[in-house]
C-alpha cells in the first residue's frame, strides 16, 4: 500500500497480523476490502 499507515480507533494496524476471510476482508479492520486481479479479463476465458 505504498507506505500508507492504517489506523483503527487511533491504533496503527499491521495488515499481515490479521486474517483474510471471504477472500476480500481483513479481520479487525472494518470497511477495508482488498481486491486483486485483472480489470478487463473475462471470467470464462476460452481458447480458440
HELIX and SHEET records of a PDB file:
HELIX    1   1 UNK A   15  UNK A   17  5                                   3    
SHEET    1   A 2 UNK A   6  UNK A   8  0                                        
SHEET    2   A 2 UNK A  11  UNK A  13 -1                                        
SHEET    1   B 2 UNK A  20  UNK A  21  0                                        
SHEET    2   B 2 UNK A  25  UNK A  26 -1                                        
END                                                                             
